[in-house]
């Protein structure tokens, strides 16, 4: 998983990340957006436009946001 959207995105509907993503790997999953880890190409375009700074490279994810990884993986689980 390259990038992860954290809880700071909850109820944020600006969706600037959607327009910035060149591979359309971001979808709304209930109250926040999530990134499909199998489609993300690690370009970082979404991170730079996020108005609430909710998007992190996985290796820089704050410890209290590790659940965001599971949220994304479980959402896209077949």
mmCIF file of the N, C-alpha and C atoms, coordinates in Angstrom:
data_MODEL
# 
_entry.id   MODEL 
# 
loop_
_atom_site.group_PDB 
_atom_site.id 
_atom_site.type_symbol 
_atom_site.label_atom_id 
_atom_site.label_alt_id 
_atom_site.label_comp_id 
_atom_site.label_asym_id 
_atom_site.label_entity_id 
_atom_site.label_seq_id 
_atom_site.pdbx_PDB_ins_code 
_atom_site.Cartn_x 
_atom_site.Cartn_y 
_atom_site.Cartn_z 
_atom_site.occupancy 
_atom_site.B_iso_or_equiv 
_atom_site.pdbx_formal_charge 
_atom_site.auth_seq_id 
_atom_site.auth_comp_id 
_atom_site.auth_asym_id 
_atom_site.auth_atom_id 
_atom_site.pdbx_PDB_model_num 
ATOM 1   N N  . UNK A 1 1  ? 0.853   -1.180  0.000   1.00 0.00 ? 1  UNK A N  1 
ATOM 2   C CA . UNK A 1 1  ? 0.000   0.000   0.000   1.00 0.00 ? 1  UNK A CA 1 
ATOM 3   C C  . UNK A 1 1  ? 0.892   1.234   0.000   1.00 0.00 ? 1  UNK A C  1 
ATOM 4   N N  . UNK A 1 2  ? 0.703   2.091   -0.944  1.00 0.00 ? 2  UNK A N  1 
ATOM 5   C CA . UNK A 1 2  ? 1.558   3.264   -1.082  1.00 0.00 ? 2  UNK A CA 1 
ATOM 6   C C  . UNK A 1 2  ? 1.088   4.430   -0.215  1.00 0.00 ? 2  UNK A C  1 
ATOM 7   N N  . UNK A 1 3  ? -0.149  4.867   -0.398  1.00 0.00 ? 3  UNK A N  1 
ATOM 8   C CA . UNK A 1 3  ? -0.691  5.982   0.363   1.00 0.00 ? 3  UNK A CA 1 
ATOM 9   C C  . UNK A 1 3  ? -1.935  5.539   1.109   1.00 0.00 ? 3  UNK A C  1 
ATOM 10  N N  . UNK A 1 4  ? -2.192  6.199   2.255   1.00 0.00 ? 4  UNK A N  1 
ATOM 11  C CA . UNK A 1 4  ? -3.304  5.840   3.118   1.00 0.00 ? 4  UNK A CA 1 
ATOM 12  C C  . UNK A 1 4  ? -4.041  7.120   3.496   1.00 0.00 ? 4  UNK A C  1 
ATOM 13  N N  . UNK A 1 5  ? -5.362  7.078   3.479   1.00 0.00 ? 5  UNK A N  1 
ATOM 14  C CA . UNK A 1 5  ? -6.173  8.211   3.912   1.00 0.00 ? 5  UNK A CA 1 
ATOM 15  C C  . UNK A 1 5  ? -6.604  7.950   5.349   1.00 0.00 ? 5  UNK A C  1 
ATOM 16  N N  . UNK A 1 6  ? -6.344  8.914   6.225   1.00 0.00 ? 6  UNK A N  1 
ATOM 17  C CA . UNK A 1 6  ? -6.585  8.757   7.655   1.00 0.00 ? 6  UNK A CA 1 
ATOM 18  C C  . UNK A 1 6  ? -7.932  9.339   8.083   1.00 0.00 ? 6  UNK A C  1 
ATOM 19  N N  . UNK A 1 7  ? -8.209  9.241   9.365   1.00 0.00 ? 7  UNK A N  1 
ATOM 20  C CA . UNK A 1 7  ? -9.478  9.683   9.933   1.00 0.00 ? 7  UNK A CA 1 
ATOM 21  C C  . UNK A 1 7  ? -9.715  11.183  9.797   1.00 0.00 ? 7  UNK A C  1 
ATOM 22  N N  . UNK A 1 8  ? -8.697  11.965  9.527   1.00 0.00 ? 8  UNK A N  1 
ATOM 23  C CA . UNK A 1 8  ? -8.897  13.408  9.306   1.00 0.00 ? 8  UNK A CA 1 
ATOM 24  C C  . UNK A 1 8  ? -9.818  13.653  8.114   1.00 0.00 ? 8  UNK A C  1 
ATOM 25  N N  . UNK A 1 9  ? -9.991  12.650  7.290   1.00 0.00 ? 9  UNK A N  1 
ATOM 26  C CA . UNK A 1 9  ? -10.848 12.752  6.113   1.00 0.00 ? 9  UNK A CA 1 
ATOM 27  C C  . UNK A 1 9  ? -12.322 12.499  6.446   1.00 0.00 ? 9  UNK A C  1 
ATOM 28  N N  . UNK A 1 10 ? -12.611 11.985  7.602   1.00 0.00 ? 10 UNK A N  1 
ATOM 29  C CA . UNK A 1 10 ? -13.996 11.657  7.927   1.00 0.00 ? 10 UNK A CA 1 
ATOM 30  C C  . UNK A 1 10 ? -14.881 12.882  7.768   1.00 0.00 ? 10 UNK A C  1 
ATOM 31  N N  . UNK A 1 11 ? -15.939 12.697  7.036   1.00 0.00 ? 11 UNK A N  1 
ATOM 32  C CA . UNK A 1 11 ? -16.929 13.732  6.752   1.00 0.00 ? 11 UNK A CA 1 
ATOM 33  C C  . UNK A 1 11 ? -16.390 14.885  5.911   1.00 0.00 ? 11 UNK A C  1 
ATOM 34  N N  . UNK A 1 12 ? -15.208 14.753  5.363   1.00 0.00 ? 12 UNK A N  1 
ATOM 35  C CA . UNK A 1 12 ? -14.638 15.755  4.447   1.00 0.00 ? 12 UNK A CA 1 
ATOM 36  C C  . UNK A 1 12 ? -15.071 15.375  3.036   1.00 0.00 ? 12 UNK A C  1 
ATOM 37  N N  . UNK A 1 13 ? -15.717 16.259  2.364   1.00 0.00 ? 13 UNK A N  1 
ATOM 38  C CA . UNK A 1 13 ? -16.251 15.918  1.050   1.00 0.00 ? 13 UNK A CA 1 
ATOM 39  C C  . UNK A 1 13 ? -15.712 16.825  -0.058  1.00 0.00 ? 13 UNK A C  1 
ATOM 40  N N  . UNK A 1 14 ? -14.578 17.478  0.157   1.00 0.00 ? 14 UNK A N  1 
ATOM 41  C CA . UNK A 1 14 ? -13.993 18.332  -0.872  1.00 0.00 ? 14 UNK A CA 1 
ATOM 42  C C  . UNK A 1 14 ? -13.635 17.506  -2.104  1.00 0.00 ? 14 UNK A C  1 
ATOM 43  N N  . UNK A 1 15 ? -13.130 16.306  -1.895  1.00 0.00 ? 15 UNK A N  1 
ATOM 44  C CA . UNK A 1 15 ? -12.831 15.344  -2.966  1.00 0.00 ? 15 UNK A CA 1 
ATOM 45  C C  . UNK A 1 15 ? -11.789 15.834  -3.968  1.00 0.00 ? 15 UNK A C  1 
ATOM 46  N N  . UNK A 1 16 ? -10.919 16.722  -3.566  1.00 0.00 ? 16 UNK A N  1 
ATOM 47  C CA . UNK A 1 16 ? -9.865  17.170  -4.474  1.00 0.00 ? 16 UNK A CA 1 
ATOM 48  C C  . UNK A 1 16 ? -8.924  16.035  -4.822  1.00 0.00 ? 16 UNK A C  1 
ATOM 49  N N  . UNK A 1 17 ? -8.822  15.053  -3.948  1.00 0.00 ? 17 UNK A N  1 
ATOM 50  C CA . UNK A 1 17 ? -7.968  13.897  -4.209  1.00 0.00 ? 17 UNK A CA 1 
ATOM 51  C C  . UNK A 1 17 ? -8.478  13.089  -5.398  1.00 0.00 ? 17 UNK A C  1 
ATOM 52  N N  . UNK A 1 18 ? -9.787  13.019  -5.562  1.00 0.00 ? 18 UNK A N  1 
ATOM 53  C CA . UNK A 1 18 ? -10.364 12.252  -6.671  1.00 0.00 ? 18 UNK A CA 1 
ATOM 54  C C  . UNK A 1 18 ? -9.928  12.825  -8.011  1.00 0.00 ? 18 UNK A C  1 
ATOM 55  N N  . UNK A 1 19 ? -9.988  14.118  -8.129  1.00 0.00 ? 19 UNK A N  1 
ATOM 56  C CA . UNK A 1 19 ? -9.612  14.766  -9.385  1.00 0.00 ? 19 UNK A CA 1 
ATOM 57  C C  . UNK A 1 19 ? -8.115  14.653  -9.652  1.00 0.00 ? 19 UNK A C  1 
ATOM 58  N N  . UNK A 1 20 ? -7.322  14.605  -8.604  1.00 0.00 ? 20 UNK A N  1 
ATOM 59  C CA . UNK A 1 20 ? -5.866  14.564  -8.756  1.00 0.00 ? 20 UNK A CA 1 
ATOM 60  C C  . UNK A 1 20 ? -5.336  13.175  -9.079  1.00 0.00 ? 20 UNK A C  1 
ATOM 61  N N  . UNK A 1 21 ? -6.077  12.138  -8.719  1.00 0.00 ? 21 UNK A N  1 
ATOM 62  C CA . UNK A 1 21 ? -5.588  10.770  -8.897  1.00 0.00 ? 21 UNK A CA 1 
ATOM 63  C C  . UNK A 1 21 ? -5.625  10.340  -10.365 1.00 0.00 ? 21 UNK A C  1 
ATOM 64  N N  . UNK A 1 22 ? -4.473  10.007  -10.949 1.00 0.00 ? 22 UNK A N  1 
ATOM 65  C CA . UNK A 1 22 ? -4.444  9.630   -12.363 1.00 0.00 ? 22 UNK A CA 1 
ATOM 66  C C  . UNK A 1 22 ? -4.950  8.219   -12.645 1.00 0.00 ? 22 UNK A C  1 
ATOM 67  N N  . UNK A 1 23 ? -5.121  7.400   -11.604 1.00 0.00 ? 23 UNK A N  1 
ATOM 68  C CA . UNK A 1 23 ? -5.561  6.014   -11.834 1.00 0.00 ? 23 UNK A CA 1 
ATOM 69  C C  . UNK A 1 23 ? -6.906  5.700   -11.178 1.00 0.00 ? 23 UNK A C  1 
ATOM 70  N N  . UNK A 1 24 ? -7.583  6.707   -10.680 1.00 0.00 ? 24 UNK A N  1 
ATOM 71  C CA . UNK A 1 24 ? -8.914  6.538   -10.077 1.00 0.00 ? 24 UNK A CA 1 
ATOM 72  C C  . UNK A 1 24 ? -8.950  5.446   -9.010  1.00 0.00 ? 24 UNK A C  1 
ATOM 73  N N  . UNK A 1 25 ? -8.012  5.506   -8.075  1.00 0.00 ? 25 UNK A N  1 
ATOM 74  C CA . UNK A 1 25 ? -7.957  4.472   -7.028  1.00 0.00 ? 25 UNK A CA 1 
ATOM 75  C C  . UNK A 1 25 ? -8.597  4.920   -5.715  1.00 0.00 ? 25 UNK A C  1 
ATOM 76  N N  . UNK A 1 26 ? -9.215  6.091   -5.691  1.00 0.00 ? 26 UNK A N  1 
ATOM 77  C CA . UNK A 1 26 ? -9.819  6.628   -4.470  1.00 0.00 ? 26 UNK A CA 1 
ATOM 78  C C  . UNK A 1 26 ? -11.329 6.581   -4.600  1.00 0.00 ? 26 UNK A C  1 
ATOM 79  N N  . UNK A 1 27 ? -11.987 6.035   -3.564  1.00 0.00 ? 27 UNK A N  1 
ATOM 80  C CA . UNK A 1 27 ? -13.453 5.951   -3.549  1.00 0.00 ? 27 UNK A CA 1 
ATOM 81  C C  . UNK A 1 27 ? -13.972 6.340   -2.173  1.00 0.00 ? 27 UNK A C  1 
ATOM 82  N N  . UNK A 1 28 ? -15.226 6.744   -2.148  1.00 0.00 ? 28 UNK A N  1 
ATOM 83  C CA . UNK A 1 28 ? -15.879 7.067   -0.884  1.00 0.00 ? 28 UNK A CA 1 
ATOM 84  C C  . UNK A 1 28 ? -16.345 5.774   -0.234  1.00 0.00 ? 28 UNK A C  1 
ATOM 85  N N  . UNK A 1 29 ? -15.907 5.565   1.003   1.00 0.00 ? 29 UNK A N  1 
ATOM 86  C CA . UNK A 1 29 ? -16.275 4.357   1.761   1.00 0.00 ? 29 UNK A CA 1 
ATOM 87  C C  . UNK A 1 29 ? -16.991 4.793   3.029   1.00 0.00 ? 29 UNK A C  1 
ATOM 88  N N  . UNK A 1 30 ? -18.251 5.045   2.914   1.00 0.00 ? 30 UNK A N  1 
ATOM 89  C CA . UNK A 1 30 ? -19.009 5.506   4.068   1.00 0.00 ? 30 UNK A CA 1 
ATOM 90  C C  . UNK A 1 30 ? -18.741 6.973   4.368   1.00 0.00 ? 30 UNK A C  1 
ATOM 91  N N  . UNK A 1 31 ? -18.022 7.244   5.453   1.00 0.00 ? 31 UNK A N  1 
ATOM 92  C CA . UNK A 1 31 ? -17.794 8.625   5.876   1.00 0.00 ? 31 UNK A CA 1 
ATOM 93  C C  . UNK A 1 31 ? -16.455 9.207   5.445   1.00 0.00 ? 31 UNK A C  1 
ATOM 94  N N  . UNK A 1 32 ? -15.630 8.414   4.786   1.00 0.00 ? 32 UNK A N  1 
ATOM 95  C CA . UNK A 1 32 ? -14.353 8.958   4.320   1.00 0.00 ? 32 UNK A CA 1 
ATOM 96  C C  . UNK A 1 32 ? -13.906 8.254   3.052   1.00 0.00 ? 32 UNK A C  1 
ATOM 97  N N  . UNK A 1 33 ? -12.951 8.864   2.396   1.00 0.00 ? 33 UNK A N  1 
ATOM 98  C CA . UNK A 1 33 ? -12.382 8.276   1.186   1.00 0.00 ? 33 UNK A CA 1 
ATOM 99  C C  . UNK A 1 33 ? -11.294 7.272   1.556   1.00 0.00 ? 33 UNK A C  1 
ATOM 100 N N  . UNK A 1 34 ? -11.107 6.274   0.698   1.00 0.00 ? 34 UNK A N  1 
ATOM 101 C CA . UNK A 1 34 ? -10.058 5.273   0.879   1.00 0.00 ? 34 UNK A CA 1 
ATOM 102 C C  . UNK A 1 34 ? -9.352  5.052   -0.452  1.00 0.00 ? 34 UNK A C  1 
ATOM 103 N N  . UNK A 1 35 ? -8.117  4.597   -0.362  1.00 0.00 ? 35 UNK A N  1 
ATOM 104 C CA . UNK A 1 35 ? -7.303  4.337   -1.546  1.00 0.00 ? 35 UNK A CA 1 
ATOM 105 C C  . UNK A 1 35 ? -7.184  2.836   -1.752  1.00 0.00 ? 35 UNK A C  1 
ATOM 106 N N  . UNK A 1 36 ? -7.463  2.394   -2.965  1.00 0.00 ? 36 UNK A N  1 
ATOM 107 C CA . UNK A 1 36 ? -7.317  0.978   -3.296  1.00 0.00 ? 36 UNK A CA 1 
ATOM 108 C C  . UNK A 1 36 ? -5.820  0.662   -3.366  1.00 0.00 ? 36 UNK A C  1 
ATOM 109 N N  . UNK A 1 37 ? -5.324  -0.150  -2.440  1.00 0.00 ? 37 UNK A N  1 
ATOM 110 C CA . UNK A 1 37 ? -3.884  -0.423  -2.393  1.00 0.00 ? 37 UNK A CA 1 
ATOM 111 C C  . UNK A 1 37 ? -3.363  -1.196  -3.598  1.00 0.00 ? 37 UNK A C  1 
ATOM 112 N N  . UNK A 1 38 ? -4.244  -1.881  -4.309  1.00 0.00 ? 38 UNK A N  1 
ATOM 113 C CA . UNK A 1 38 ? -3.816  -2.648  -5.476  1.00 0.00 ? 38 UNK A CA 1 
ATOM 114 C C  . UNK A 1 38 ? -3.763  -1.812  -6.752  1.00 0.00 ? 38 UNK A C  1 
ATOM 115 N N  . UNK A 1 39 ? -4.339  -0.623  -6.711  1.00 0.00 ? 39 UNK A N  1 
ATOM 116 C CA . UNK A 1 39 ? -4.388  0.227   -7.892  1.00 0.00 ? 39 UNK A CA 1 
ATOM 117 C C  . UNK A 1 39 ? -3.463  1.440   -7.760  1.00 0.00 ? 39 UNK A C  1 
ATOM 118 N N  . UNK A 1 40 ? -3.255  1.909   -6.540  1.00 0.00 ? 40 UNK A N  1 
ATOM 119 C CA . UNK A 1 40 ? -2.419  3.094   -6.301  1.00 0.00 ? 40 UNK A CA 1 
ATOM 120 C C  . UNK A 1 40 ? -1.020  2.907   -6.905  1.00 0.00 ? 40 UNK A C  1 
ATOM 121 N N  . UNK A 1 41 ? -0.556  3.936   -7.614  1.00 0.00 ? 41 UNK A N  1 
ATOM 122 C CA . UNK A 1 41 ? 0.763   3.860   -8.261  1.00 0.00 ? 41 UNK A CA 1 
ATOM 123 C C  . UNK A 1 41 ? 1.826   4.659   -7.501  1.00 0.00 ? 41 UNK A C  1 
ATOM 124 N N  . UNK A 1 42 ? 1.489   5.118   -6.300  1.00 0.00 ? 42 UNK A N  1 
ATOM 125 C CA . UNK A 1 42 ? 2.454   5.799   -5.430  1.00 0.00 ? 42 UNK A CA 1 
ATOM 126 C C  . UNK A 1 42 ? 2.959   7.116   -6.031  1.00 0.00 ? 42 UNK A C  1 
ATOM 127 N N  . UNK A 1 43 ? 2.078   7.846   -6.721  1.00 0.00 ? 43 UNK A N  1 
ATOM 128 C CA . UNK A 1 43 ? 2.510   9.096   -7.367  1.00 0.00 ? 43 UNK A CA 1 
ATOM 129 C C  . UNK A 1 43 ? 2.495   10.286  -6.412  1.00 0.00 ? 43 UNK A C  1 
ATOM 130 N N  . UNK A 1 44 ? 1.652   10.230  -5.373  1.00 0.00 ? 44 UNK A N  1 
ATOM 131 C CA . UNK A 1 44 ? 1.597   11.308  -4.395  1.00 0.00 ? 44 UNK A CA 1 
ATOM 132 C C  . UNK A 1 44 ? 0.728   12.486  -4.787  1.00 0.00 ? 44 UNK A C  1 
ATOM 133 N N  . UNK A 1 45 ? 0.063   12.423  -5.927  1.00 0.00 ? 45 UNK A N  1 
ATOM 134 C CA . UNK A 1 45 ? -0.765  13.543  -6.376  1.00 0.00 ? 45 UNK A CA 1 
ATOM 135 C C  . UNK A 1 45 ? -1.881  13.855  -5.382  1.00 0.00 ? 45 UNK A C  1 
ATOM 136 N N  . UNK A 1 46 ? -2.467  12.844  -4.800  1.00 0.00 ? 46 UNK A N  1 
ATOM 137 C CA . UNK A 1 46 ? -3.560  13.050  -3.851  1.00 0.00 ? 46 UNK A CA 1 
ATOM 138 C C  . UNK A 1 46 ? -3.085  13.732  -2.564  1.00 0.00 ? 46 UNK A C  1 
ATOM 139 N N  . UNK A 1 47 ? -1.921  13.351  -2.113  1.00 0.00 ? 47 UNK A N  1 
ATOM 140 C CA . UNK A 1 47 ? -1.387  13.892  -0.855  1.00 0.00 ? 47 UNK A CA 1 
ATOM 141 C C  . UNK A 1 47 ? -1.213  15.408  -0.940  1.00 0.00 ? 47 UNK A C  1 
ATOM 142 N N  . UNK A 1 48 ? -0.735  15.886  -2.054  1.00 0.00 ? 48 UNK A N  1 
ATOM 143 C CA . UNK A 1 48 ? -0.426  17.309  -2.178  1.00 0.00 ? 48 UNK A CA 1 
ATOM 144 C C  . UNK A 1 48 ? -1.662  18.197  -2.259  1.00 0.00 ? 48 UNK A C  1 
ATOM 145 N N  . UNK A 1 49 ? -2.814  17.643  -2.643  1.00 0.00 ? 49 UNK A N  1 
ATOM 146 C CA . UNK A 1 49 ? -4.023  18.457  -2.786  1.00 0.00 ? 49 UNK A CA 1 
ATOM 147 C C  . UNK A 1 49 ? -5.032  18.277  -1.656  1.00 0.00 ? 49 UNK A C  1 
ATOM 148 N N  . UNK A 1 50 ? -4.776  17.398  -0.723  1.00 0.00 ? 50 UNK A N  1 
ATOM 149 C CA . UNK A 1 50 ? -5.730  17.125  0.362   1.00 0.00 ? 50 UNK A CA 1 
ATOM 150 C C  . UNK A 1 50 ? -5.879  18.362  1.261   1.00 0.00 ? 50 UNK A C  1 
ATOM 151 N N  . UNK A 1 51 ? -7.098  18.921  1.348   1.00 0.00 ? 51 UNK A N  1 
ATOM 152 C CA . UNK A 1 51 ? -7.295  20.139  2.138   1.00 0.00 ? 51 UNK A CA 1 
ATOM 153 C C  . UNK A 1 51 ? -7.207  19.932  3.652   1.00 0.00 ? 51 UNK A C  1 
ATOM 154 N N  . UNK A 1 52 ? -7.324  18.677  4.106   1.00 0.00 ? 52 UNK A N  1 
ATOM 155 C CA . UNK A 1 52 ? -7.260  18.413  5.549   1.00 0.00 ? 52 UNK A CA 1 
ATOM 156 C C  . UNK A 1 52 ? -6.012  17.620  5.934   1.00 0.00 ? 52 UNK A C  1 
ATOM 157 N N  . UNK A 1 53 ? -5.089  17.467  4.991   1.00 0.00 ? 53 UNK A N  1 
ATOM 158 C CA . UNK A 1 53 ? -3.825  16.758  5.226   1.00 0.00 ? 53 UNK A CA 1 
ATOM 159 C C  . UNK A 1 53 ? -4.040  15.379  5.846   1.00 0.00 ? 53 UNK A C  1 
ATOM 160 N N  . UNK A 1 54 ? -4.963  14.636  5.246   1.00 0.00 ? 54 UNK A N  1 
ATOM 161 C CA . UNK A 1 54 ? -5.329  13.311  5.746   1.00 0.00 ? 54 UNK A CA 1 
ATOM 162 C C  . UNK A 1 54 ? -4.592  12.176  5.063   1.00 0.00 ? 54 UNK A C  1 
ATOM 163 N N  . UNK A 1 55 ? -3.793  12.467  4.044   1.00 0.00 ? 55 UNK A N  1 
ATOM 164 C CA . UNK A 1 55 ? -3.167  11.417  3.238   1.00 0.00 ? 55 UNK A CA 1 
ATOM 165 C C  . UNK A 1 55 ? -1.676  11.343  3.532   1.00 0.00 ? 55 UNK A C  1 
ATOM 166 N N  . UNK A 1 56 ? -1.226  10.121  3.826   1.00 0.00 ? 56 UNK A N  1 
ATOM 167 C CA . UNK A 1 56 ? 0.174   9.876   4.181   1.00 0.00 ? 56 UNK A CA 1 
ATOM 168 C C  . UNK A 1 56 ? 0.740   8.713   3.373   1.00 0.00 ? 56 UNK A C  1 
ATOM 169 N N  . UNK A 1 57 ? 2.032   8.759   3.093   1.00 0.00 ? 57 UNK A N  1 
ATOM 170 C CA . UNK A 1 57 ? 2.682   7.533   2.614   1.00 0.00 ? 57 UNK A CA 1 
ATOM 171 C C  . UNK A 1 57 ? 2.589   6.508   3.755   1.00 0.00 ? 57 UNK A C  1 
ATOM 172 N N  . UNK A 1 58 ? 2.392   5.266   3.434   1.00 0.00 ? 58 UNK A N  1 
ATOM 173 C CA . UNK A 1 58 ? 2.184   4.260   4.475   1.00 0.00 ? 58 UNK A CA 1 
ATOM 174 C C  . UNK A 1 58 ? 3.306   4.258   5.510   1.00 0.00 ? 58 UNK A C  1 
ATOM 175 N N  . UNK A 1 59 ? 4.541   4.427   5.052   1.00 0.00 ? 59 UNK A N  1 
ATOM 176 C CA . UNK A 1 59 ? 5.663   4.376   5.990   1.00 0.00 ? 59 UNK A CA 1 
ATOM 177 C C  . UNK A 1 59 ? 5.731   5.585   6.919   1.00 0.00 ? 59 UNK A C  1 
ATOM 178 N N  . UNK A 1 60 ? 4.952   6.639   6.648   1.00 0.00 ? 60 UNK A N  1 
ATOM 179 C CA . UNK A 1 60 ? 4.916   7.829   7.499   1.00 0.00 ? 60 UNK A CA 1 
ATOM 180 C C  . UNK A 1 60 ? 3.610   7.960   8.278   1.00 0.00 ? 60 UNK A C  1 
ATOM 181 N N  . UNK A 1 61 ? 2.788   6.934   8.215   1.00 0.00 ? 61 UNK A N  1 
ATOM 182 C CA . UNK A 1 61 ? 1.491   6.953   8.873   1.00 0.00 ? 61 UNK A CA 1 
ATOM 183 C C  . UNK A 1 61 ? 1.662   7.059   10.392  1.00 0.00 ? 61 UNK A C  1 
ATOM 184 N N  . UNK A 1 62 ? 0.984   8.029   11.038  1.00 0.00 ? 62 UNK A N  1 
ATOM 185 C CA . UNK A 1 62 ? 1.066   8.133   12.501  1.00 0.00 ? 62 UNK A CA 1 
ATOM 186 C C  . UNK A 1 62 ? 0.565   6.850   13.161  1.00 0.00 ? 62 UNK A C  1 
ATOM 187 N N  . UNK A 1 63 ? 1.161   6.492   14.260  1.00 0.00 ? 63 UNK A N  1 
ATOM 188 C CA . UNK A 1 63 ? 0.823   5.240   14.949  1.00 0.00 ? 63 UNK A CA 1 
ATOM 189 C C  . UNK A 1 63 ? -0.657  5.154   15.312  1.00 0.00 ? 63 UNK A C  1 
ATOM 190 N N  . UNK A 1 64 ? -1.262  6.278   15.653  1.00 0.00 ? 64 UNK A N  1 
ATOM 191 C CA . UNK A 1 64 ? -2.674  6.249   16.044  1.00 0.00 ? 64 UNK A CA 1 
ATOM 192 C C  . UNK A 1 64 ? -3.618  6.154   14.840  1.00 0.00 ? 64 UNK A C  1 
ATOM 193 N N  . UNK A 1 65 ? -3.067  6.075   13.629  1.00 0.00 ? 65 UNK A N  1 
ATOM 194 C CA . UNK A 1 65 ? -3.871  5.967   12.412  1.00 0.00 ? 65 UNK A CA 1 
ATOM 195 C C  . UNK A 1 65 ? -3.667  4.638   11.682  1.00 0.00 ? 65 UNK A C  1 
ATOM 196 N N  . UNK A 1 66 ? -3.021  3.675   12.315  1.00 0.00 ? 66 UNK A N  1 
ATOM 197 C CA . UNK A 1 66 ? -2.748  2.396   11.660  1.00 0.00 ? 66 UNK A CA 1 
ATOM 198 C C  . UNK A 1 66 ? -4.022  1.666   11.236  1.00 0.00 ? 66 UNK A C  1 
ATOM 199 N N  . UNK A 1 67 ? -5.121  1.941   11.891  1.00 0.00 ? 67 UNK A N  1 
ATOM 200 C CA . UNK A 1 67 ? -6.396  1.330   11.528  1.00 0.00 ? 67 UNK A CA 1 
ATOM 201 C C  . UNK A 1 67 ? -6.859  1.721   10.131  1.00 0.00 ? 67 UNK A C  1 
ATOM 202 N N  . UNK A 1 68 ? -6.340  2.825   9.600   1.00 0.00 ? 68 UNK A N  1 
ATOM 203 C CA . UNK A 1 68 ? -6.698  3.269   8.255   1.00 0.00 ? 68 UNK A CA 1 
ATOM 204 C C  . UNK A 1 68 ? -6.239  2.270   7.194   1.00 0.00 ? 68 UNK A C  1 
ATOM 205 N N  . UNK A 1 69 ? -5.158  1.568   7.477   1.00 0.00 ? 69 UNK A N  1 
ATOM 206 C CA . UNK A 1 69 ? -4.671  0.542   6.550   1.00 0.00 ? 69 UNK A CA 1 
ATOM 207 C C  . UNK A 1 69 ? -5.707  -0.580  6.446   1.00 0.00 ? 69 UNK A C  1 
ATOM 208 N N  . UNK A 1 70 ? -6.187  -1.033  7.586   1.00 0.00 ? 70 UNK A N  1 
ATOM 209 C CA . UNK A 1 70 ? -7.192  -2.097  7.595   1.00 0.00 ? 70 UNK A CA 1 
ATOM 210 C C  . UNK A 1 70 ? -8.493  -1.641  6.948   1.00 0.00 ? 70 UNK A C  1 
ATOM 211 N N  . UNK A 1 71 ? -8.866  -0.392  7.193   1.00 0.00 ? 71 UNK A N  1 
ATOM 212 C CA . UNK A 1 71 ? -10.095 0.136   6.589   1.00 0.00 ? 71 UNK A CA 1 
ATOM 213 C C  . UNK A 1 71 ? -10.027 0.024   5.072   1.00 0.00 ? 71 UNK A C  1 
ATOM 214 N N  . UNK A 1 72 ? -8.939  0.456   4.493   1.00 0.00 ? 72 UNK A N  1 
ATOM 215 C CA . UNK A 1 72 ? -8.790  0.402   3.036   1.00 0.00 ? 72 UNK A CA 1 
ATOM 216 C C  . UNK A 1 72 ? -8.711  -1.038  2.537   1.00 0.00 ? 72 UNK A C  1 
ATOM 217 N N  . UNK A 1 73 ? -7.909  -1.851  3.179   1.00 0.00 ? 73 UNK A N  1 
ATOM 218 C CA . UNK A 1 73 ? -7.770  -3.251  2.727   1.00 0.00 ? 73 UNK A CA 1 
ATOM 219 C C  . UNK A 1 73 ? -9.097  -3.991  2.808   1.00 0.00 ? 73 UNK A C  1 
ATOM 220 N N  . UNK A 1 74 ? -9.828  -3.786  3.909   1.00 0.00 ? 74 UNK A N  1 
ATOM 221 C CA . UNK A 1 74 ? -11.092 -4.482  4.075   1.00 0.00 ? 74 UNK A CA 1 
ATOM 222 C C  . UNK A 1 74 ? -12.147 -3.987  3.100   1.00 0.00 ? 74 UNK A C  1 
ATOM 223 N N  . UNK A 1 75 ? -12.112 -2.717  2.771   1.00 0.00 ? 75 UNK A N  1 
ATOM 224 C CA . UNK A 1 75 ? -13.082 -2.169  1.830   1.00 0.00 ? 75 UNK A CA 1 
ATOM 225 C C  . UNK A 1 75 ? -12.912 -2.798  0.446   1.00 0.00 ? 75 UNK A C  1 
ATOM 226 N N  . UNK A 1 76 ? -11.673 -2.992  0.049   1.00 0.00 ? 76 UNK A N  1 
ATOM 227 C CA . UNK A 1 76 ? -11.408 -3.516  -1.292  1.00 0.00 ? 76 UNK A CA 1 
ATOM 228 C C  . UNK A 1 76 ? -11.216 -5.036  -1.332  1.00 0.00 ? 76 UNK A C  1 
ATOM 229 N N  . UNK A 1 77 ? -11.383 -5.691  -0.194  1.00 0.00 ? 77 UNK A N  1 
ATOM 230 C CA . UNK A 1 77 ? -11.262 -7.151  -0.155  1.00 0.00 ? 77 UNK A CA 1 
ATOM 231 C C  . UNK A 1 77 ? -12.357 -7.782  -0.997  1.00 0.00 ? 77 UNK A C  1 
ATOM 232 N N  . UNK A 1 78 ? -11.996 -8.735  -1.843  1.00 0.00 ? 78 UNK A N  1 
ATOM 233 C CA . UNK A 1 78 ? -13.018 -9.368  -2.705  1.00 0.00 ? 78 UNK A CA 1 
ATOM 234 C C  . UNK A 1 78 ? -14.056 -10.138 -1.933  1.00 0.00 ? 78 UNK A C  1 
# 
